[in-house]
Amino acid sequence: MAAATAAAGTIPLTGCGIFNSDPDPSPSPDPLVPLVAEALELAARHDAAATAFPQLADRLAPLAAAHRAHAAELAKATGTSLPSGTPSAPPPGGDADAELAALRGAEQHARDNATAACLAAPARHAALAGSVAAARATHAEVLQ
């Protein structure tokens, strides 16, 4: 028994990190944070298109409202604040059909971003990110 105690006394105290002087790595940024700005930009694009093409207003207004609601929930979940101003979107070009196609492409791109964020997000945010990705996929279908 004395030999076992002596052997145990020679084992260095490593692995527990008590004597580690290296600083902890900084936490990686929350993958949901970029989705806040993206949601607000999408809302602004839908608003701009509805202004330029009033015949699309009834179709686009609910999508813009959903993006603003998502931005608010994403900001709350990530502990970030919403920007004080509203992002401005470039004026739509072309006709209403061309604008719908552009918005659909933007929604598809945003859906892909939300899906990637869902996969990278902490488990506590996965449902929110998945919901945002699903809504963006639905928005793309509504814009067909």
C-alpha positions as CSV (number, residue, x, y, z in Angstrom):
1,M,0.0,0.0,0.0
2,A,2.9,2.3,0.8
3,A,4.2,1.8,-2.7
4,A,0.9,2.7,-4.3
5,T,0.7,5.9,-2.2
6,A,4.2,6.8,-3.2
7,A,3.5,6.2,-6.9
8,A,0.3,8.2,-6.7
9,G,2.2,11.1,-5.2
10,T,4.5,11.3,-8.2
11,I,1.6,11.7,-10.7
12,P,1.4,15.4,-11.7
13,L,-1.9,17.2,-11.2
14,T,-2.7,17.8,-14.9
15,G,-5.9,17.5,-16.8
16,C,-8.0,19.3,-14.3
17,G,-6.9,22.8,-15.5
18,I,-6.4,24.2,-12.0
19,F,-2.8,25.2,-12.7
20,N,-3.4,26.1,-16.4
21,S,-2.4,29.7,-17.0
22,D,-3.7,29.9,-20.5
23,P,-6.7,32.1,-20.8
24,D,-10.0,30.6,-21.8
25,P,-10.7,31.0,-25.5
26,S,-13.3,33.7,-26.2
27,P,-16.7,32.3,-26.9
28,S,-17.6,32.0,-30.5
29,P,-20.3,34.4,-31.7
30,D,-23.9,33.2,-31.6
31,P,-24.8,32.0,-35.1
32,L,-28.3,33.6,-34.7
33,V,-27.0,37.2,-34.4
34,P,-26.6,37.7,-38.2
35,L,-30.2,36.5,-38.7
36,V,-31.5,39.6,-36.8
37,A,-30.1,42.1,-39.4
38,E,-31.1,39.8,-42.3
39,A,-34.7,39.6,-41.1
40,L,-34.9,43.4,-40.9
41,E,-33.4,43.7,-44.3
42,L,-36.0,41.3,-45.7
43,A,-38.8,43.2,-44.0
44,A,-37.5,46.4,-45.6
45,R,-37.3,44.8,-49.1
46,H,-40.9,43.6,-48.8
47,D,-42.0,47.0,-47.6
48,A,-40.2,48.7,-50.5
49,A,-41.7,46.3,-53.0
50,A,-45.2,46.8,-51.6
51,T,-44.8,50.6,-51.9
52,A,-43.5,50.3,-55.5
53,F,-46.2,47.8,-56.5
54,P,-49.3,48.4,-54.5
55,Q,-51.0,45.4,-56.1
56,L,-48.6,43.3,-54.1
57,A,-49.1,45.0,-50.7
58,D,-51.7,42.5,-49.4
59,R,-49.3,39.6,-50.3
60,L,-46.1,41.2,-48.9
61,A,-47.3,42.9,-45.8
62,P,-47.7,39.7,-43.7
63,L,-44.2,38.5,-44.8
64,A,-42.6,41.8,-43.8
65,A,-44.4,41.7,-40.4
66,A,-43.2,38.1,-39.9
67,H,-39.6,39.1,-40.5
68,R,-39.9,42.0,-38.0
69,A,-41.3,39.5,-35.4
70,H,-38.5,37.1,-36.1
71,A,-35.9,39.9,-35.7
72,A,-37.4,40.8,-32.3
73,E,-37.4,37.2,-31.1
74,L,-33.9,36.5,-32.4
75,A,-32.6,39.7,-30.7
76,K,-34.3,38.6,-27.4
77,A,-32.9,35.1,-27.6
78,T,-29.3,36.3,-28.4
79,G,-29.3,39.2,-25.9
80,T,-28.8,41.7,-28.7
81,S,-30.7,44.9,-29.3
82,L,-32.6,45.8,-32.5
83,P,-31.0,48.6,-34.4
84,S,-32.6,52.0,-33.7
85,G,-33.2,52.8,-37.4
86,T,-34.9,50.7,-40.1
87,P,-32.7,49.4,-42.8
88,S,-33.4,50.9,-46.2
89,A,-33.9,48.7,-49.2
90,P,-32.9,49.6,-52.7
91,P,-35.9,50.6,-54.8
92,P,-37.2,47.6,-56.7
93,G,-36.4,47.5,-60.4
94,G,-38.4,46.1,-63.2
95,D,-41.9,45.0,-63.0
96,A,-43.9,43.2,-60.2
97,D,-43.1,39.7,-61.5
98,A,-39.3,40.5,-61.6
99,E,-39.5,41.9,-58.0
100,L,-41.4,38.8,-56.8
101,A,-38.7,36.6,-58.3
102,A,-36.0,38.7,-56.7
103,L,-37.7,38.5,-53.3
104,R,-38.1,34.7,-53.7
105,G,-34.4,34.4,-54.3
106,A,-33.7,36.5,-51.2
107,E,-36.0,34.4,-49.1
108,Q,-34.3,31.2,-50.4
109,H,-30.9,32.6,-49.6
110,A,-32.1,33.6,-46.2
111,R,-33.7,30.2,-45.6
112,D,-30.3,28.6,-46.3
113,N,-28.6,31.0,-43.8
114,A,-31.2,30.2,-41.2
115,T,-30.8,26.5,-41.8
116,A,-27.0,26.8,-41.3
117,A,-27.5,28.9,-38.2
118,C,-29.9,26.2,-36.8
119,L,-27.3,23.5,-37.3
120,A,-24.6,25.7,-35.6
121,A,-26.8,27.1,-32.8
122,P,-26.8,26.0,-29.2
123,A,-29.6,23.5,-28.5
124,R,-31.6,26.1,-26.6
125,H,-31.9,28.1,-29.9
126,A,-32.4,25.3,-32.3
127,A,-36.2,25.5,-32.3
128,L,-36.2,29.3,-32.9
129,A,-33.7,29.0,-35.8
130,G,-35.6,26.1,-37.2
131,S,-38.9,28.1,-37.1
132,V,-37.2,31.0,-38.8
133,A,-35.8,28.7,-41.5
134,A,-39.3,27.1,-42.0
135,A,-41.0,30.5,-42.3
136,R,-38.5,31.7,-44.9
137,A,-39.1,28.5,-46.9
138,T,-42.8,29.2,-46.7
139,H,-42.3,32.8,-47.8
140,A,-40.4,31.6,-50.8
141,E,-43.3,29.5,-51.8
142,V,-45.9,32.3,-51.3
143,L,-43.8,34.5,-53.6
144,Q,-44.2,32.0,-56.6
